[in-house]
Amino acid sequence: MKKEIKAFFKNHPSIKLKSKELAKKLNANDEFAYAELRHFLHALTDEGFLQKESKRYQLNKFDTGKLIGTLQIINGGEYGFVLLKDKQIKDIFVAGKNLNTSFNGDLVEAVLIPSRRGKSLEGEIVRVIERKRKEIVGTLHKSKSFYFIAPDDDKIHRDIYVPSDKLSGSKEGEKVVVGDIEWKAPLLNPEGRVIEILGKAGSYDAEIASIAREFGLTYKFPKAVLSEAESFTDIIPQTEINNRLDLRNKTVITIDPEDAKDFDDAVSIEVLPNGNNLIGIHIADVSHYVQRGTALYDEALERGTSVYIVGKVIPMLPEKLSNNICSLVPYKDRLTFSVIVEMTPRCKIVSYEIKKTIINSKRRFSYDEVQEIIESGSGDFKDEITQLNQISKTLREKRMKKGSINFYSPEVNFKLDENGVPVEIKIKEVRESHNLIEELMLLANQIVAEHVKAKENKKAIPFVYRIHDLPDKEKIIEFSRFVKSLGYHFDPNSANKSVQFQLLLEEVKGTEEEAVVNEIAIRSMAKAVYSTKNIGHYGLGFRYYTHFTSPIRRFPDLIVHRLIFSYDHEKLEKNLSLEELEEICDHASAQERNAVNAERLSVKLKQIEYLKSKVGEGFHGVVSGITHFGIFIGLSQTLAEGLIRLRDMNDDYYVFDEKNYSILGKRTGRKIRLGDKVNVKLIRVDQEKREIDFVLLSD
């Protein structure tokens, strides 16, 4: 029977059948034959020869002898999944006891084992092919006669033992980097050697260095890179000026955050004799300085992006370039790449040109300064700023009508003392001055992407797009159920879901649950990424979109500058191939995700540091997450997130109701839902474990 089943599925590799349907095909219709058939269907599924979806069986189209993929550890080592290289095959579940000597992110080989979980493939890791982490950061501890580090990353699920002769001068309580890690057997702890001392755990410098090492961020530039950067001066040769459109006599200004040091965009406006406006969006021409084949280029490619850790920047380019030579500082001649647009007073584009230019910024504004001019109608360059703001509002209005969605993810600003300790946390306010710059940058990015599209009729042009896919159907249905539980309406079957999002986000604007609704909405979306294949940008409602406006801090923008210039001037030198661009897109997308995670962690650590002196105090918050072990609370004033453990809720026995995003008290019937407003008391802050614990206060 087993041989017959195997032969049938090998001859019909695409067929999916229920057991009774297969029994008819194999004439196994009597009671004994059918029981035997079912037995072997289960056995072949456990062996990995077949896979089961719902009640249907089909051939597993892969070699079960060698399953290679990347390990993703969940819940501090309770279990994990092997994400196989062949994306057509489902992830393999691995129980904690079967992780053996593997760490999160390792490239591993797994074998299938009989599954106790029903639908999922289950496996055991038999070999670590390549370690993801050659170094691990953590705090050094001493326990009786031995030393160990507790890793900062909670996905590194085992402490690392450090023999006393491999401490390299480090002391208990210091933040260290451990390398030369060996893990010989799962019953023993991994061992390593201290290769770098970052400083006292909890100190500002140590925490910054720790985040950088944890996410593989290079925060020191190699000598060759610094040497190349130092070779540049801000003296621009006349020969270069002659090759550019000279805009130094135009009124060009920059608008940035108060603490910004790298200014990579500037704007200008003038009214033409015909009544139209000529808008200039001027972007730092980093590509003039960072050329292919140089150490600067290779380093920028590897980093992919600047990383904005609280109180510090890990830049993509050395400071000589990012804060000086390329930065559009006031009263200095600077090389730029400009999008110059003629548009009617109602913002209909009449014409545009994309040109290499030279500018001299007449004023550096902060967002607050521009906001004051908008509100008061007086100040430096008030006419230009007022006109630009009106254009921005019109562009935004038109964008929203076309289906653009404005998600709102609240962010915080920290006020730090001289030691980097947070003394105040404020929620950033998005004002008209922010929107002014955002709309003009969106316009430039869209025009550049459209410009390349116009050339597609002549020849195929490999290009870097910023794309955003349609939302997943199941996630949208889940999202609609969630907002319904809060008393809002969202139709998942609507033909125009972007309008549904617009209406909902407008309705929750200003409410306490606004942040939660926005966060869950964003999670229901696909992630925006870089790609050579244009599918449009769903969130913005643009058919063509790219990143052109931040080349000091984003590598894809630098590449887009190179591509646009070479296409427009039909340069004969070898351009980047489609394959090279695809590699750049994949790497840049991965580095962007990594940077976002590092930035989020730096915010979380500063929130924890701020709250550690406030244990015992009461706070107001919103339920931001619910699990089987507790409810997460996002504090309204600081956006810090902590946990109320169900075991600490003594007024009742609470049960997790996953379908209704809530927990339910068995005795009292009290229901606490995602998005509910609550009052809590801070009872514990653990900086090392990065945990905040609350208890619920009675209403």
C-alpha positions in Angstrom: 0.0 0.0 0.0 2.8 2.4 0.9 4.5 1.8 -2.4 1.3 2.3 -4.3 0.6 5.6 -2.6 4.2 6.8 -3.3 4.0 5.8 -6.9 0.6 7.5 -7.4 1.8 10.9 -6.0 5.1 10.7 -8.0 3.1 10.2 -11.2 0.6 13.0 -10.2 2.9 15.6 -8.5 0.3 18.5 -8.6 -2.8 16.6 -7.5 -4.4 17.2 -4.1 -6.8 14.6 -2.7 -8.7 13.7 0.4 -8.1 10.2 1.8 -11.5 8.9 0.5 -10.8 10.3 -3.0 -7.4 8.5 -3.1 -9.0 5.3 -1.8 -11.3 5.3 -4.9 -8.3 5.9 -7.2 -6.4 3.0 -5.6 -9.4 0.7 -5.2 -8.9 0.6 -1.5 -12.5 0.7 -0.7 -13.0 -2.1 1.8 -12.7 -1.3 5.5 -9.3 -2.9 6.1 -7.7 -1.4 2.9 -9.0 2.1 3.7 -7.6 1.9 7.3 -4.3 0.8 6.0 -4.3 3.6 3.4 -5.0 6.2 6.1 -2.2 4.8 8.3 0.3 5.2 5.5 -0.9 8.6 4.5 -0.1 9.8 8.0 3.2 8.0 8.0 4.3 9.5 4.7 3.2 13.0 5.9 5.4 12.5 9.0 8.3 11.4 6.8 7.9 14.5 4.7 7.1 12.6 1.5 3.6 14.1 1.5 2.2 17.4 2.9 -1.3 17.9 4.2 -3.3 21.1 3.7 -6.7 21.0 5.4 -7.9 17.4 4.6 -6.0 17.1 1.3 -2.7 15.4 0.7 -0.2 16.2 -2.0 3.4 15.4 -2.9 6.1 17.4 -1.1 8.2 18.8 -3.9 11.5 18.9 -2.2 14.3 16.6 -1.1 13.5 15.7 2.5 17.1 14.5 3.1 18.6 18.0 3.1 16.5 20.9 4.3 18.6 24.1 4.6 17.4 27.5 5.8 17.6 30.3 8.3 16.6 29.7 11.9 14.2 32.2 13.5 13.9 31.7 17.2 10.6 32.7 19.0 9.9 33.5 22.7 13.5 33.3 24.0 14.1 29.8 22.7 10.8 28.1 23.5 10.7 27.2 19.8 11.7 28.3 16.4 11.1 28.0 12.6 13.5 27.2 9.8 12.8 29.4 6.9 13.8 27.3 3.9 15.6 28.7 0.9 12.9 27.2 -1.3 10.1 29.7 -0.7 7.5 27.3 -2.0 8.0 25.1 1.0 6.3 25.9 4.3 8.5 26.9 7.3 9.6 24.0 9.6 8.6 24.2 13.2 11.4 23.3 15.7 10.6 22.7 19.4 13.1 24.2 21.9 14.5 20.8 22.8 15.4 20.2 19.1 17.2 23.5 18.5 20.5 21.8 19.6 23.5 24.2 19.2 21.9 26.7 16.9 21.4 30.5 17.5 18.8 32.8 16.0 19.7 33.7 12.4 22.1 30.8 11.8 22.1 28.9 8.5 21.1 25.4 9.5 20.3 21.9 8.2 17.2 20.3 9.5 15.5 16.9 9.2 11.8 16.2 9.5 10.5 14.3 12.5 6.9 13.0 13.1 4.8 16.1 13.9 2.6 16.4 17.0 1.3 19.7 15.8 -1.0 18.4 13.0 -0.7 20.7 10.0 2.9 22.0 10.3 6.1 20.3 9.2 8.2 19.7 12.3 11.9 19.2 12.3 15.1 18.9 14.3 18.3 20.9 13.6 21.2 18.5 12.9 23.9 20.9 11.7 24.8 24.6 11.9 26.2 25.4 8.5 27.1 29.0 9.2 26.8 31.2 12.3 24.9 34.5 11.7 26.5 36.0 14.8 30.3 35.8 15.2 30.1 38.1 18.2 27.5 38.6 20.9 27.0 41.6 23.2 25.9 41.3 26.8 26.6 42.1 30.4 29.2 40.2 32.3 28.1 38.4 35.5 29.8 36.2 38.0 28.1 33.1 39.6 30.2 31.4 42.2 33.3 30.1 40.4 32.5 31.0 36.8 31.7 34.0 34.6 29.0 34.3 31.9 27.3 37.0 29.8 23.6 37.5 29.6 23.1 38.4 25.9 21.3 41.8 25.2 19.4 40.1 22.3 16.6 38.0 23.9 16.7 35.8 20.8 20.1 34.6 21.8 18.5 32.1 24.2 21.5 30.8 26.1 24.0 32.6 28.4 27.6 32.5 27.1 30.1 31.0 29.5 33.5 32.8 29.7 36.5 31.0 31.3 38.4 33.2 33.8 41.5 33.2 31.6 39.5 34.7 28.7 38.0 37.7 30.4 40.6 40.1 28.8 40.5 42.4 31.8 36.7 42.8 31.9 34.9 43.1 35.2 31.5 42.0 36.5 28.8 44.5 35.5 30.5 45.7 32.3 29.0 45.5 28.8 31.3 43.3 26.7 31.5 41.7 23.3 32.2 38.0 23.2 33.8 36.3 20.2 35.4 32.9 19.3 32.2 31.3 20.4 32.1 27.5 20.5 29.0 25.4 21.3 29.9 21.7 21.4 26.8 20.1 22.9 23.2 21.3 23.6 23.4 20.2 27.3 26.4 22.5 27.8 26.4 26.3 27.5 28.3 27.9 24.6 31.7 29.3 25.5 33.5 32.4 24.3 36.2 35.0 24.9 35.8 38.7 25.7 37.2 40.6 22.7 36.0 44.1 23.5 34.9 46.0 26.6 32.2 48.6 25.8 32.0 50.2 29.2 29.8 50.0 32.3 26.4 48.5 31.6 23.8 51.2 31.6 26.3 54.0 30.6 25.3 56.0 27.5 28.4 55.1 25.4 28.2 51.5 26.3 24.5 51.2 25.3 25.1 53.0 22.0 28.1 50.7 21.2 26.0 47.7 22.3 23.1 48.5 20.0 25.5 49.0 17.1 27.2 45.6 17.7 23.8 43.9 18.3 22.5 44.9 14.9 25.9 44.6 13.1 26.1 48.3 12.6 29.6 49.6 11.8 30.0 52.8 13.7 33.7 53.5 12.9 34.9 54.2 9.3 37.9 52.3 7.9 41.0 54.5 7.4 40.8 54.2 3.6 37.2 55.6 3.7 38.2 58.5 6.0 41.3 59.2 3.9 39.2 59.6 0.7 36.7 61.8 2.5 39.4 64.1 3.8 40.8 64.5 0.3 37.8 66.6 -0.7 37.5 70.4 -0.2 34.5 72.7 -0.5 36.2 74.6 -3.3 34.3 73.9 -6.5 36.3 74.2 -9.7 35.0 76.7 -12.3 35.0 73.9 -14.9 32.4 72.0 -12.8 30.3 75.2 -12.3 30.3 75.7 -16.1 28.7 72.2 -16.5 25.8 73.0 -14.2 22.8 75.3 -14.1 23.9 78.1 -11.8 21.1 78.9 -9.2 23.3 80.7 -6.7 21.5 84.0 -7.1 18.1 82.3 -6.4 16.3 82.4 -3.1 17.0 78.8 -1.9 16.3 77.8 1.7 16.5 74.6 3.9 13.9 73.5 6.4 15.0 70.7 8.9 14.7 69.6 12.5 16.4 71.9 15.1 19.2 69.4 15.8 19.8 68.3 12.2 23.4 68.5 10.8 23.1 66.9 7.4 20.9 69.0 5.1 20.3 67.1 1.9 17.3 69.0 0.5 16.5 72.6 -0.2 13.6 74.4 -1.9 12.9 77.5 -3.8 9.9 79.2 -5.5 9.4 82.1 -7.9 6.4 83.4 -9.7 6.7 83.4 -13.5 5.3 86.2 -15.7 2.5 83.9 -16.9 1.3 83.5 -13.2 2.6 80.0 -12.8 5.0 78.9 -10.1 8.5 77.6 -10.6 9.3 75.2 -7.8 12.9 74.1 -7.2 13.6 70.9 -5.2 17.4 70.8 -4.8 19.1 67.7 -3.5 22.7 67.3 -2.4 24.7 65.8 -5.3 26.5 63.1 -3.3 27.1 61.1 -6.5 29.7 63.7 -7.6 31.9 62.8 -4.6 31.0 59.1 -4.0 32.0 57.3 -7.2 31.9 53.6 -8.0 35.1 51.8 -7.4 36.1 53.9 -4.3 36.3 52.9 -0.7 33.6 55.5 0.1 31.2 53.9 -2.4 31.7 50.4 -1.1 31.3 51.5 2.5 28.1 53.4 1.7 26.7 50.4 -0.2 27.5 48.1 2.8 25.9 50.4 5.3 22.9 51.2 3.1 21.5 53.9 5.4 22.3 56.2 8.2 21.0 55.0 11.6 19.4 57.5 14.0 20.0 56.2 17.5 18.6 58.5 20.3 21.2 61.3 20.7 23.6 59.9 18.1 23.8 59.2 14.3 25.7 56.3 12.8 26.1 57.9 9.4 26.3 56.3 6.0 29.0 58.7 5.0 31.9 60.2 7.0 31.2 63.5 8.8 33.4 65.5 6.4 30.9 64.7 3.6 27.6 64.2 5.4 27.8 67.4 7.6 30.0 69.6 5.5 31.0 69.1 1.8 27.6 67.6 0.7 25.4 69.3 3.3 23.4 72.2 2.0 24.6 74.6 4.7 23.7 78.3 4.4 25.9 80.8 2.6 28.1 78.1 1.0 28.2 77.1 -2.7 27.0 73.5 -2.9 26.6 71.0 -5.8 23.0 69.8 -6.2 20.8 67.7 -8.4 17.5 69.6 -8.9 13.9 68.9 -10.0 12.6 72.2 -11.3 8.8 72.2 -11.9 6.6 74.7 -13.5 3.0 74.4 -12.2 -0.2 76.3 -12.3 -1.6 77.9 -9.1 -3.8 74.8 -8.8 -0.6 72.6 -8.9 -1.1 71.1 -12.4 2.4 70.3 -13.7 3.1 72.2 -17.0 6.7 71.1 -17.4 9.8 70.0 -15.5 13.5 69.4 -15.8 16.0 67.4 -13.8 19.4 69.2 -13.8 22.8 69.1 -12.2 22.9 72.5 -10.4 24.9 74.7 -8.0 23.1 76.6 -5.2 23.9 78.8 -2.3 21.3 78.5 0.5 20.2 81.9 1.8 18.7 80.7 5.1 18.6 77.6 7.3 15.2 77.3 9.0 14.0 74.9 11.7 10.5 73.5 11.4 9.5 75.6 14.5 10.7 78.8 12.8 8.8 78.0 9.6 5.6 77.1 11.6 5.8 80.5 13.4 6.1 82.3 10.0 3.1 80.3 8.7 1.0 81.2 11.7 2.1 84.8 12.1 2.6 85.8 8.5 5.8 87.6 9.3 9.5 86.7 9.3 12.4 86.0 6.9 11.2 85.0 3.4 7.6 85.0 4.6 6.2 85.3 1.0 8.1 82.3 -0.3 7.2 80.2 2.8 3.6 81.2 2.6 3.4 80.3 -1.1 5.2 77.0 -0.6 2.8 76.1 2.2 -0.2 76.8 0.1 1.2 74.6 -2.7 2.0 71.9 -0.2 -1.6 71.9 1.0 -3.0 71.7 -2.6 -0.6 68.8 -3.4 -1.7 67.0 -0.3 -5.4 67.5 -1.1 -4.9 66.2 -4.6 -2.9 63.2 -3.3 -5.6 62.2 -0.9 -8.3 62.4 -3.6 -6.3 59.9 -5.6 -6.3 57.4 -2.7 -3.1 58.2 -0.8 -3.3 57.0 2.9 -1.7 59.1 5.6 -0.8 56.7 8.4 0.2 58.3 11.7 2.9 56.6 13.8 3.5 58.9 16.8 7.2 59.4 17.7 8.9 60.8 20.7 11.6 63.4 21.2 14.1 63.0 24.1 15.7 65.8 26.0 19.1 64.4 27.3 21.5 65.8 29.9 25.2 66.0 29.3 25.6 62.3 30.2 22.9 61.2 27.8 20.3 60.5 30.5 16.8 61.4 29.4 15.2 64.1 31.5 12.1 64.7 29.4 10.1 62.9 26.7 7.7 64.7 24.4 5.5 63.3 21.6 6.5 64.9 18.3 3.9 67.1 16.8 3.4 66.9 13.0 2.6 70.5 11.8 2.2 72.3 8.5 5.9 73.1 8.3 6.6 69.3 8.3 4.0 68.7 5.6 5.4 71.5 3.5 8.7 69.7 3.0 7.1 66.2 2.9 4.8 67.1 0.0 7.6 68.7 -2.1 9.9 65.6 -1.6 7.0 63.3 -2.6 6.5 65.4 -5.7 10.2 65.2 -6.6 10.4 61.4 -6.0 7.3 60.8 -8.2 8.5 63.0 -11.0 11.9 61.2 -11.2 10.2 57.8 -11.3 7.7 59.0 -14.0 10.7 60.5 -16.0 12.2 57.0 -16.3 8.9 55.5 -17.3 8.7 58.0 -20.2 11.9 56.6 -21.6 10.7 53.0 -21.4 9.3 53.2 -25.0 12.8 53.7 -26.3 14.5 50.9 -24.5 14.2 48.8 -21.3 15.7 50.8 -18.4 16.8 49.1 -15.2 15.9 51.4 -12.3 15.4 51.4 -8.5 11.8 51.9 -7.5 10.2 52.3 -4.0 7.3 49.9 -4.1 4.4 49.0 -1.7 2.3 46.0 -2.5 -1.5 45.6 -2.0 -2.5 44.6 1.6 -3.0 40.9 2.3 -6.7 39.9 2.2 -6.7 37.9 5.4 -4.9 40.7 7.3 -7.5 43.2 6.1 -10.4 41.0 7.3 -8.6 40.7 10.7 -8.2 44.5 10.8 -11.8 45.1 10.1 -12.8 42.7 12.9 -10.5 44.6 15.3 -11.8 48.1 14.5 -15.4 46.8 14.8 -14.5 45.6 18.3 -13.7 49.3 19.1 -16.9 50.5 17.6 -15.6 51.7 14.2 -16.4 50.5 10.7 -14.1 49.2 8.0 -15.4 47.3 4.9 -12.8 44.7 3.9 -14.7 43.9 0.7 -14.8 47.5 -0.5 -13.5 48.0 -4.0 -11.6 51.1 -2.8 -9.9 50.1 0.5 -7.7 53.2 0.5 -10.8 55.4 0.9 -11.9 53.2 3.7 -8.5 53.7 5.4 -8.7 57.4 4.9 -12.2 57.7 6.5 -11.3 55.5 9.4 -7.9 57.2 10.2 -9.7 60.6 10.0 -12.4 59.3 12.4 -9.8 58.1 15.0 -7.6 61.2 14.7 -7.1 62.8 18.1 -8.5 59.9 20.0 -6.4 57.9 22.5 -6.8 54.8 20.4 -5.5 56.6 17.3 -1.9 55.2 17.7 -3.2 51.6 18.2 -5.5 51.7 15.2 -2.7 53.2 13.0 -0.2 50.6 14.3 -2.5 47.6 13.5 -3.4 49.2 10.1 0.3 49.4 9.3 0.8 45.8 10.4 -2.0 44.7 8.0 0.0 46.3 5.1 2.9 45.0 3.1 6.3 46.5 3.8 7.6 49.2 1.4 10.8 48.0 -0.2 13.2 48.8 -3.0 12.8 46.9 -6.2 13.7 46.9 -9.9 10.2 45.7 -10.7 7.7 48.5 -10.5 4.3 47.6 -9.0 3.5 51.1 -7.7 3.2 52.4 -4.2 -0.2 51.4 -2.7 0.1 53.5 0.5 0.8 56.7 -1.4 -1.5 55.9 -4.3 1.4 56.4 -6.9 1.9 54.3 -10.0 5.5 55.4 -10.1 7.7 56.3 -7.1 11.3 56.2 -6.1 13.7 57.6 -3.5 15.7 60.6 -4.8 15.7 63.2 -2.1 18.0 61.8 0.7 21.3 60.7 -0.8 23.4 61.7 2.2 21.6 59.1 4.4 20.2 56.5 1.9 22.2 54.5 -0.6 19.3 53.9 -3.1 18.9 57.7 -3.5 22.5 57.9 -4.4 22.1 55.2 -7.0 19.0 56.8 -8.5 21.0 60.0 -9.0 23.6 58.0 -10.9 21.0 56.3 -13.0 19.1 59.4 -13.9 22.2 61.3 -14.9 23.6 58.4 -17.1 20.2 57.8 -18.8 19.7 61.5 -19.5 23.2 62.0 -20.9 23.5 58.5 -22.5 26.8 58.0 -20.9 28.9 55.3 -22.6 30.5 54.0 -19.4 29.2 50.7 -18.1 26.1 51.2 -16.1 24.9 49.0 -13.3 23.3 45.8 -14.6 19.8 44.7 -13.7 21.3 41.9 -11.5 23.5 44.4 -9.7 20.6 46.7 -9.1 18.5 43.8 -7.7 21.2 43.0 -5.2 21.4 46.6 -4.2 17.6 46.7 -3.7 17.6 43.6 -1.6 20.5 44.7 0.5 19.2 48.2 1.0 15.7 46.9 2.0 17.4 44.6 4.6 19.6 47.3 6.0 16.6 49.7 6.2 14.7 47.1 8.3 17.8 46.5 10.5 18.2 50.3 11.0 14.5 50.7 12.0 14.9 47.9 14.5 18.0 49.5 16.0 16.3 52.9 16.2 13.3 51.4 17.9 15.5 49.6 20.4 17.4 52.8 21.2 14.0 54.6 21.9 12.9 51.7 24.1 16.1 51.8 26.1 15.8 55.5 26.7 12.1 55.1 27.7 13.2 52.4 30.2 16.0 54.6 31.5 13.6 57.5 32.0 11.0 55.4 33.8 13.4 53.6 36.2 13.1 56.5 38.7 9.3 56.5 38.5 8.6 53.0 40.0 5.4 53.3 42.1 3.9 56.1 40.1 0.6 56.0 38.2 0.2 56.5 34.5 -2.6 56.7 31.9 -2.3 54.4 28.8 -4.0 52.4 26.1 -4.0 48.6 25.7 -1.6 48.1 22.8 -1.4 44.3 22.7 -3.0 41.2 24.2 -1.4 37.7 24.6 -2.1 34.5 26.6 0.3 35.7 29.3 -0.6 39.4 29.7 -1.6 42.7 28.2 0.7 45.3 26.8 0.1 49.0 27.7 1.4 52.0 25.7 1.7 55.0 28.0 0.0 58.1 26.5 2.6 60.6 27.5 5.9 58.8 26.7 4.7 56.0 24.3 6.7 53.6 26.5 5.3 50.1 26.3 5.1 47.7 29.2 3.4 44.5 30.3 0.7 43.6 32.8 1.1 39.9 33.5 -2.1 38.0 33.9 -0.6 36.4 37.0 -0.4 39.8 38.6 -4.1 40.5 38.1 -5.5 39.3 41.4 -9.0 40.6 41.1 -10.1 37.7 38.9 -9.0 34.8 36.8 -8.6 36.1 33.2 -8.8 34.1 30.0 -7.3 35.2 26.7 -10.0 35.6 24.0 -7.9 35.8 20.8 -10.9 36.2 18.4 -12.2 39.3 20.2 -8.8 40.9 21.0 -9.5 40.8 24.7 -9.1 39.1 28.0 -12.2 38.1 30.0 -12.6 37.8 33.8 -14.3 34.4 34.6 -15.9 35.6 37.8 -16.7 39.2 37.2 -17.1 39.1 33.4 -14.8 42.1 33.1 -13.5 42.5 29.6 -10.3 44.3 28.6 -9.9 44.9 24.9 -7.2 46.1 22.6 -7.5 49.9 22.4 -9.1 50.3 25.9 -8.0 53.2 28.0 -6.6 52.2 31.4 -4.8 53.5 34.5 -1.7 51.6 35.6 1.0 51.7 38.2 4.6 51.1 37.3 5.9 48.2 39.6 9.2 47.1 37.9 11.8 48.3 35.4 14.6 45.9 34.4 17.1 47.6 32.2 19.1 44.5 31.5 16.1 42.4 30.4 14.6 45.5 28.8 11.3 45.0 30.5 8.7 47.3 32.1 6.0 45.8 34.3 2.7 47.5 35.3 -0.3 46.5 37.4 -3.8 47.7 36.7 -5.3 50.4 38.9 -9.0 50.3 39.6 -11.0 52.8 37.6 
